């Protein structure tokens, strides 16, 4: 998950680069629709427990003890890559838990309030988990934080903590997530981060921002996409929601 956050930072940096500096001769302004596909690092974690263990304990166990974990940190330069992406501190003792409820919530917000809002909530939950160390399955706390964040971002009526908690305690969206997980298996995605662009081009790992910039510039110069998101139908995200985008053009050329 640490590499995923780093990868997301690089993706966002690339999006900002191309939106802030559009090609002067591009056929049309470039916009983005970021659709998040759920993935479970620990699918066996008990959904009924607010948290299962600290992330430190999880990683030490995963890599066969403290020596193995220290070797992984050195090998992948996680600290250095985090700093490069603008992330100064990861809370190693954050509370690890089943993430079904938080995945369901992100999908629900995207469908109801749009992809820009679900991206904003995703960013807030990254801070909530990776920096502040809170569990993503602490449903009352999760509902409070998401409601407060949406109240700051929405002029219209926003969901109350009670409404969000009721959603989190239900099952809406579970089936779509399970089908998406099956879809990931079918295309050979067994770990994160992965980025699928134009429904077919896969960028593997925590790619640097310049990799994304090169891909986006080619699309921008072409003026059209080859195909839409491969998981839109599976997750039940409408074509209108996808078309409305998550990151819109910032510089619209004046008509001739």
VOBA-1610 file (N, C-alpha, C; in pm, whole numbers, padded with zeros to 5 digits, always signed):
BEGIN
Unk+00082-00120+00000Unk+00000+00000+00000Unk+00086+00126+00000Unk+00205+00120+00064Unk+00292+00236+00061Unk+00329+00270-00082Unk+00365+00168-00162Unk+00400+00192-00302Unk+00280+00246-00378Unk+00157+00201-00342Unk+00039+00251-00411Unk+00023+00401-00387Unk+00041+00447-00263Unk+00027+00589-00236Unk+00133+00668-00311Unk+00255+00616-00316Unk+00360+00682-00391Unk+00322+00691-00538Unk+00271+00580-00593Unk+00230+00579-00732Unk+00119+00679-00760Unk+00025+00690-00666Unk-00085+00786-00683Unk-00032+00929-00682Unk+00066+00957-00597Unk+00125+01091-00595Unk+00188+01124-00730Unk+00258+01026-00788Unk+00320+01048-00918Unk+00214+01066-01027Unk+00106+00989-01019Unk-00004+01005-01114Unk-00062+01144-01105Unk-00093+01189-00984Unk-00152+01322-00966Unk-00057+01432-01013Unk+00071+01413-00989Unk+00169+01512-01034Unk+00169+01522-01187Unk+00159+01406-01253Unk+00155+01405-01399Unk+00028+01472-01452Unk-00085+01442-01388Unk-00211+01506-01428Unk-00201+01656-01414Unk-00147+01703-01302Unk-00131+01846-01281Unk-00041+01908-01389Unk+00066+01836-01425Unk+00160+01887-01524Unk+00091+01912-01658Unk+00015+01815-01705Unk-00046+01830-01837Unk-00166+01925-01835Unk-00237+01932-01722Unk-00350+02025-01714Unk-00303+02169-01700Unk-00192+02190-01627Unk-00141+02325-01609Unk-00066+02376-01732Unk-00018+02283-01815Unk+00062+02322-01932Unk+00013+02246-02055Unk-00107+02278-02103Unk-00162+02205-02218Unk-00082+02232-02345Unk-00081+02133-02434Unk-00016+02151-02564Unk-00091+02260-02642Unk-00020+02358-02695Unk-00089+02469-02763Unk-00163+02426-02889Unk-00118+02318-02954Unk-00181+02275-03077Unk-00264+02149-03060Unk-00301+02115-02935Unk-00382+01996-02910Unk-00521+02014-02972Unk-00578+01907-03029Unk-00711+01919-03091Unk-00820+01961-02995Unk-00806+01924-02868Unk-00907+01960-02769Unk-00844+01955-02630Unk-00903+02023-02533Unk-00848+02019-02396Unk-00854+01878-02338Unk-00753+01842-02264Unk-00747+01710-02203Unk-00815+01712-02067Unk-00892+01606-02037Unk-00953+01587-01906Unk-00930+01442-01864Unk-00950+01414-01736Unk-00923+01281-01683Unk-01043+01228-01605Unk-01062+01097-01615Unk-01159+01027-01530Unk-01084+00914-01461Unk-01056+00933-01332Unk-00985+00831-01254Unk-01090+00744-01185Unk-01092+00618-01224Unk-01186+00521-01168Unk-01107+00421-01085Unk-01136+00415-00956Unk-01060+00329-00865Unk-01120+00189-00861Unk-01033+00090-00877Unk-01076-00050-00872Unk-01026-00109-00740Unk-01115-00158-00655Unk-01074-00209-00524Unk-00977-00327-00535Unk-00887-00334-00438Unk-00793-00445-00426Unk-00769-00469-00278Unk-00759-00596-00239Unk-00741-00632-00098Unk-00602-00689-00076Unk-00522-00619+00004Unk-00391-00674+00041Unk-00405-00792+00135Unk-00504-00788+00222Unk-00525-00894+00319Unk-00672-00938+00314Unk-00710-01014+00211Unk-00851-01051+00196Unk-00904-01140+00308Unk-00813-01202+00383Unk-00856-01290+00490Unk-00885-01221+00623Unk-00861-01091+00631Unk-00889-01019+00755Unk-01039-01024+00787Unk-01069-01039+00914Unk-01207-01048+00961Unk-01277-00913+00946Unk-01388-00911+00871Unk-01463-00787+00851Unk-01528-00736+00979Unk-01549-00823+01074Unk-01618-00783+01197Unk-01526-00714+01297Unk-01396-00718+01274Unk-01301-00657+01368Unk-01264-00516+01322Unk-01270-00419+01412Unk-01231-00282+01375Unk-01088-00274+01322Unk-00999-00356+01377Unk-00866-00372+01319Unk-00812-00508+01364Unk-00712-00557+01290Unk-00659-00691+01315Unk-00522-00686+01379Unk-00435-00598+01331Unk-00298-00589+01381Unk-00238-00457+01334Unk-00121-00424+01388Unk-00052-00306+01337Unk+00014-00341+01204Unk+00033-00239+01121Unk+00098-00265+00994Unk+00243-00310+01014Unk+00307-00264+01121Unk+00443-00309+01151Unk+00445-00460+01173Unk+00352-00508+01255Unk+00346-00652+01281Unk+00314-00729+01153Unk+00226-00674+01072Unk+00190-00741+00946Unk+00311-00758+00855Unk+00390-00651+00842Unk+00503-00655+00750Unk+00617-00741+00804Unk+00642-00733+00933Unk+00746-00817+00993Unk+00711-00965+00973Unk+00584-00999+00993Unk+00540-01136+00972Unk+00550-01176+00826Unk+00510-01086+00737Unk+00510-01116+00593Unk+00649-01146+00542Unk+00750-01073+00592Unk+00886-01087+00540Unk+00975-01172+00630Unk+00914-01251+00716Unk+00990-01351+00791Unk+01071-01298+00907Unk+01029-01186+00965Unk+01100-01131+01080Unk+01154-00991+01052Unk+01209-00931+01156Unk+01256-00792+01144Unk+01368-00778+01041Unk+01458-00876+01034Unk+01569-00865+00939Unk+01517-00865+00795Unk+01420-00952+00768Unk+01363-00956+00634Unk+01291-00828+00597Unk+01222-00768+00695Unk+01151-00644+00670Unk+01249-00530+00643Unk+01356-00521+00721Unk+01455-00417+00700Unk+01519-00431+00562Unk+01541-00553+00518Unk+01598-00576+00386Unk+01504-00529+00275Unk+01374-00553+00294Unk+01276-00506+00195Unk+01275-00354+00186Unk+01282-00288+00298Unk+01283-00141+00298Unk+01405-00089+00222Unk+01521-00151+00246Unk+01642-00107+00177Unk+01633-00137+00027Unk+01586-00254-00006Unk+01582-00297-00146Unk+01492-00207-00231Unk+01378-00169-00176Unk+01283-00091-00253Unk+01293+00059-00226Unk+01382+00099-00135Unk+01401+00241-00102Unk+01267+00310-00078Unk+01185+00251+00008Unk+01051+00304+00032Unk+01054+00444+00091Unk+01149+00468+00180Unk+01159+00601+00239Unk+01194+00704+00133Unk+01293+00673+00050Unk+01335+00766-00053Unk+01227+00792-00155Unk+01155+00687-00194Unk+01049+00704-00293Unk+00932+00783-00233Unk+00909+00764-00104Unk+00804+00843-00040Unk+00839+00990-00037Unk+00964+01022-00004Unk+01007+01162-00001Unk+01001+01224-00140Unk+01038+01144-00240Unk+01033+01193-00378Unk+00891+01230-00418Unk+00793+01154-00366Unk+00653+01180-00397Unk+00590+01282-00303Unk+00670+01339-00212Unk+00618+01442-00123Unk+00555+01387+00004Unk+00586+01263+00040Unk+00530+01200+00159Unk+00641+01190+00263Unk+00633+01272+00365Unk+00743+01279+00460Unk+00740+01167+00564Unk+00620+01120+00597Unk+00612+01023+00707Unk+00497+00927+00687Unk+00527+00798+00692Unk+00426+00695+00698Unk+00421+00641+00841Unk+00301+00626+00893Unk+00285+00571+01027Unk+00295+00420+01019Unk+00409+00367+01056Unk+00431+00223+01044Unk+00341+00143+01137Unk+00295+00205+01244Unk+00209+00135+01340Unk+00060+00162+01314Unk+00027+00205+01195Unk-00115+00224+01159Unk-00190+00092+01174Unk-00320+00104+01198Unk-00401-00013+01229Unk-00452-00080+01102Unk-00406-00200+01076Unk-00444-00274+00955Unk-00575-00349+00979Unk-00663-00345+00878Unk-00796-00404+00892Unk-00850-00444+00756Unk-00961-00515+00757Unk-01032-00545+00634Unk-01081-00413+00572Unk-01072-00401+00440Unk-01103-00274+00375Unk-01229-00278+00288Unk-01310-00382+00302Unk-01432-00390+00222Unk-01521-00267+00243Unk-01545-00229+00368Unk-01636-00117+00396Unk-01585+00013+00334Unk-01457+00041+00347Unk-01403+00165+00292Unk-01404+00163+00139Unk-01379+00048+00078Unk-01390+00038-00068Unk-01533+00063-00112Unk-01629+00005-00042Unk-01769+00025-00076Unk-01805+00173-00067Unk-01754+00239+00036Unk-01786+00381+00057Unk-01729+00468-00055Unk-01605+00444-00095Unk-01545+00521-00203Unk-01625+00504-00332Unk-01664+00380-00363Unk-01742+00356-00483Unk-01878+00427-00476Unk-01941+00421-00361Unk-02071+00484-00342Unk-02063+00635-00362Unk-01961+00697-00306Unk-01945+00842-00318Unk-01919+00880-00464Unk-01838+00802-00535Unk-01812+00831-00674Unk-01937+00826-00760Unk-02021+00727-00734Unk-02144+00711-00813Unk-02245+00822-00782Unk-02252+00863-00656Unk-02355+00959-00615Unk-02309+01103-00629Unk-02182+01131-00601Unk-02134+01269-00598Unk-02029+01300-00705Unk-01988+01199-00779Unk-01893+01221-00887Unk-01751+01178-00853Unk-01672+01157-00958Unk-01536+01106-00940Unk-01443+01208-00876Unk-01468+01337-00897Unk-01385+01438-00830Unk-01400+01428-00679Unk-01524+01404-00634Unk-01547+01391-00490Unk-01485+01262-00436Unk-01500+01152-00507Unk-01443+01027-00457Unk-01291+01035-00453Unk-01230+01110-00547Unk-01085+01131-00543Unk-01046+01212-00420Unk-01123+01315-00389Unk-01094+01398-00272Unk-01105+01315-00144Unk-01206+01230-00137Unk-01222+01146-00018Unk-01111+01043-00011Unk-01072+00989-00124Unk-00961+00893-00126Unk-00833+00957-00073Unk-00808+01080-00116Unk-00690+01152-00067Unk-00696+01171+00084Unk-00814+01207+00134Unk-00829+01228+00279Unk-00810+01097+00354Unk-00859+00986+00299Unk-00844+00858+00368Unk-00700+00807+00363Unk-00626+00846+00260Unk-00483+00813+00260Unk-00414+00878+00379Unk-00444+01005+00404Unk-00387+01075+00520Unk-00437+01012+00650Unk-00566+00984+00654Unk-00631+00924+00771Unk-00562+00792+00810Unk-00530+00711+00710Unk-00472+00580+00737Unk-00320+00583+00744Unk-00256+00629+00639Unk-00111+00617+00628Unk-00036+00712+00722Unk-00093+00827+00749Unk-00025+00925+00834Unk-00080+00924+00977Unk-00213+00935+00987Unk-00274+00939+01121Unk-00282+00800+01184Unk-00283+00696+01103Unk-00275+00560+01155Unk-00406+00495+01193Unk-00521+00557+01156Unk-00650+00502+01196Unk-00690+00383+01108Unk-00773+00299+01162Unk-00821+00181+01089Unk-00925+00220+00985Unk-00917+00156+00868Unk-01017+00177+00763Unk-01144+00096+00787Unk-01146+00018+00894Unk-01268-00055+00929Unk-01327-00008+01063Unk-01279+00106+01111Unk-01341+00171+01226Unk-01456+00254+01171Unk-01571+00192+01156Unk-01680+00252+01079Unk-01732+00383+01138Unk-01752+00394+01269Unk-01797+00523+01323Unk-01698+00637+01296Unk-01570+00611+01316Unk-01468+00715+01291Unk-01462+00748+01143Unk-01469+00645+01059Unk-01466+00664+00914Unk-01583+00752+00869Unk-01701+00724+00921Unk-01819+00803+00885Unk-01803+00949+00927Unk-01749+00973+01044Unk-01729+01110+01092Unk-01631+01186+01003Unk-01519+01122+00970Unk-01415+01189+00892Unk-01464+01219+00751Unk-01531+01123+00688Unk-01578+01143+00551Unk-01688+01249+00546Unk-01779+01246+00641Unk-01885+01346+00645Unk-01825+01486+00664Unk-01729+01500+00754Unk-01667+01630+00778Unk-01593+01680+00654Unk-01525+01590+00584Unk-01454+01629+00462Unk-01551+01674+00354Unk-01660+01603+00338Unk-01758+01639+00236Unk-01829+01769+00271Unk-01847+01797+00399Unk-01909+01923+00439Unk-01824+02042+00398Unk-01692+02023+00395Unk-01602+02130+00355Unk-01598+02149+00203Unk-01635+02045+00129Unk-01621+02047-00016Unk-01751+02073-00091Unk-01863+02050-00024Unk-01993+02062-00091Unk-02069+02186-00046Unk-02122+02260-00143Unk-02212+02370-00111Unk-02352+02315-00083Unk-02383+02205-00151Unk-02514+02143-00133Unk-02514+02057-00007Unk-02625+01992+00015Unk-02637+01907+00134Unk-02541+01790+00126Unk-02475+01760+00235Unk-02378+01651+00241Unk-02431+01542+00335Unk-02382+01418+00320Unk-02431+01309+00405Unk-02383+01325+00549Unk-02471+01297+00641Unk-02435+01303+00783Unk-02355+01180+00822Unk-02285+01186+00935Unk-02215+01067+00984Unk-02311+00950+01004Unk-02432+00978+01048Unk-02529+00871+01071Unk-02568+00804+00939Unk-02586+00883+00834Unk-02619+00826+00704Unk-02504+00740+00651Unk-02383+00789+00664Unk-02268+00713+00616Unk-02247+00587+00697Unk-02269+00594+00827Unk-02253+00475+00911Unk-02356+00369+00874Unk-02477+00412+00845Unk-02579+00317+00802Unk-02535+00247+00673Unk-02478+00324+00580Unk-02427+00264+00457Unk-02314+00165+00487Unk-02219+00205+00569Unk-02105+00120+00601Unk-02147-00010+00668Unk-02254-00006+00743Unk-02302-00127+00812Unk-02386-00217+00723Unk-02410-00174+00598Unk-02489-00253+00505Unk-02403-00333+00409Unk-02462-00368+00296Unk-02392-00449+00197Unk-02396-00391+00057Unk-02454-00274+00041Unk-02465-00214-00092Unk-02327-00198-00154Unk-02313-00244-00279Unk-02188-00233-00351Unk-02094-00350-00336Unk-02123-00442-00245Unk-02034-00556-00222Unk-02021-00644-00346Unk-02133-00674-00411Unk-02130-00764-00525Unk-02045-00708-00638Unk-02057-00578-00664Unk-01978-00516-00770Unk-01828-00525-00740Unk-01793-00509-00612Unk-01652-00518-00575Unk-01600-00660-00593Unk-01678-00759-00555Unk-01636-00897-00573Unk-01618-00930-00721Unk-01706-00877-00806Unk-01693-00900-00950Unk-01570-00829-01005Unk-01539-00712-00953Unk-01418-00642-00996Unk-01293-00719-00957Unk-01293-00778-00838Unk-01179-00860-00796Unk-01160-00978-00889Unk-01270-01040-00931Unk-01261-01149-01028Unk-01203-01099-01159Unk-01246-00979-01201Unk-01194-00920-01324Unk-01045-00895-01318Unk-00997-00850-01204Unk-00853-00828-01187Unk-00776-00959-01201Unk-00829-01065-01141Unk-00764-01196-01154Unk-00757-01239-01300Unk-00863-01214-01375Unk-00869-01259-01513Unk-00768-01188-01602Unk-00734-01064-01569Unk-00636-00992-01651Unk-00496-00998-01590Unk-00480-01079-01486Unk-00348-01104-01431Unk-00296-01001-01333Unk-00386-00926-01271Unk-00343-00829-01169Unk-00349-00897-01033Unk-00232-00916-00973Unk-00224-00985-00844Unk-00160-00897-00736Unk-00131-00774-00769Unk-00073-00683-00671Unk-00093-00540-00718Unk-00065-00448-00628Unk-00076-00307-00661Unk+00058-00239-00632Unk+00083-00123-00693Unk-00008-00045-00778Unk-00008-00092-00923Unk-00122-00074-00988Unk-00138-00094-01132Unk-00225+00019-01185Unk-00195+00067-01302Unk-00273+00172-01364Unk-00310+00128-01505Unk-00438+00128-01537Unk-00485+00089-01669Unk-00534+00215-01740Unk-00471+00249-01849Unk-00500+00372-01921Unk-00563+00338-02055Unk-00669+00408-02089Unk-00747+00382-02211Unk-00802+00240-02216Unk-00825+00182-02100Unk-00887+00051-02094Unk-00798-00066-02130Unk-00672-00039-02167Unk-00589-00151-02212Unk-00441-00136-02176Unk-00390-00013-02172Unk-00247+00007-02149Unk-00219+00005-01999Unk-00140-00092-01953Unk-00114-00108-01810Unk+00024-00057-01773Unk+00027+00032-01676Unk+00152+00082-01619Unk+00174+00009-01488Unk+00286-00059-01477Unk+00312-00147-01364Unk+00396-00077-01259Unk+00358-00095-01133Unk+00439-00046-01023Unk+00420+00101-00994Unk+00499+00151-00902Unk+00491+00291-00861Unk+00568+00377-00961Unk+00511+00392-01082Unk+00578+00463-01190Unk+00599+00610-01156Unk+00711+00665-01203Unk+00739+00806-01183Unk+00647+00891-01270Unk+00633+01016-01235Unk+00537+01102-01303Unk+00569+01120-01451Unk+00698+01119-01486Unk+00733+01141-01626Unk+00682+01029-01717Unk+00667+00909-01662Unk+00611+00799-01742Unk+00467+00831-01780Unk+00390+00878-01684Unk+00251+00915-01712Unk+00243+01035-01805Unk+00328+01134-01783Unk+00325+01254-01867Unk+00343+01216-02014Unk+00438+01128-02043Unk+00462+01087-02181Unk+00337+01022-02241Unk+00271+00936-02164Unk+00150+00870-02213Unk+00039+00972-02235Unk+00020+01060-02139Unk-00087+01159-02150Unk-00063+01256-02265Unk+00061+01293-02289Unk+00091+01385-02398Unk+00058+01321-02533Unk+00082+01193-02545Unk+00051+01125-02671Unk-00100+01125-02695Unk-00178+01102-02589Unk-00324+01105-02601Unk-00370+01246-02633Unk-00310+01345-02564Unk-00347+01485-02586Unk-00323+01525-02731Unk-00209+01486-02787Unk-00178+01521-02926Unk-00272+01450-03023Unk-00312+01329-02988Unk-00404+01251-03072Unk-00544+01310-03071Unk-00585+01363-02955Unk-00714+01428-02945Unk-00832+01338-02917Unk-00807+01211-02891Unk-00914+01118-02859Unk-00857+00997-02788Unk-00943+00926-02716Unk-00899+00805-02648Unk-00939+00683-02730Unk-00863+00575-02710Unk-00891+00453-02785Unk-01009+00376-02727Unk-01022+00380-02594Unk-01136+00315-02532Unk-01149+00363-02389Unk-01268+00340-02329Unk-01296+00387-02193Unk-01250+00288-02089Unk-01282+00316-01962Unk-01237+00231-01851Unk-01296+00091-01858Unk-01210-00008-01839Unk-01253-00146-01853Unk-01341-00192-01738Unk-01335-00124-01622Unk-01409-00168-01505Unk-01534-00084-01477Unk-01567+00010-01564Unk-01682+00096-01539Unk-01812+00019-01524Unk-01840-00069-01619Unk-01964-00147-01614Unk-01965-00242-01496Unk-01852-00305-01469Unk-01844-00402-01359Unk-01877-00336-01226Unk-01825-00215-01205Unk-01846-00145-01079Unk-01977-00067-01076Unk-02046-00065-01188Unk-02175+00004-01190Unk-02164+00156-01196Unk-02055+00206-01252Unk-02036+00350-01266Unk-02093+00394-01400Unk-02184+00488-01399Unk-02254+00527-01520Unk-02161+00597-01619Unk-02198+00593-01746Unk-02122+00663-01849Unk-02120+00814-01823Unk-02230+00866-01770Unk-02237+01009-01740Unk-02137+01047-01631Unk-02126+00964-01528Unk-02031+00992-01420Unk-01889+00990-01473Unk-01859+00893-01558Unk-01724+00885-01616Unk-01698+01006-01706Unk-01798+01043-01786Unk-01782+01156-01878Unk-01761+01287-01802Unk-01821+01301-01686Unk-01805+01423-01606Unk-01665+01438-01550Unk-01592+01327-01540Unk-01450+01331-01507Unk-01418+01354-01361Unk-01289+01341-01332Unk-01238+01366-01197Unk-01142+01484-01196Unk-01076+01510-01310Unk-00981+01621-01322Unk-01009+01690-01455Unk-01061+01811-01449Unk-01108+01880-01568Unk-01005+01979-01622Unk-01020+02020-01751Unk-00926+02118-01809Unk-00922+02246-01728Unk-00805+02304-01717Unk-00788+02430-01643Unk-00767+02549-01734Unk-00737+02520-01860Unk-00712+02627-01956Unk-00792+02595-02082Unk-00904+02662-02102Unk-00987+02641-02219Unk-00950+02746-02323Unk-00905+02702-02442Unk-00867+02801-02544Unk-00985+02884-02590Unk-00959+03011-02616Unk-01064+03099-02665Unk-01102+03062-02808Unk-01229+03078-02840Unk-01274+03047-02976Unk-01214+03146-03074Unk-01184+03096-03191Unk-01124+03182-03292Unk-01226+03285-03343
//
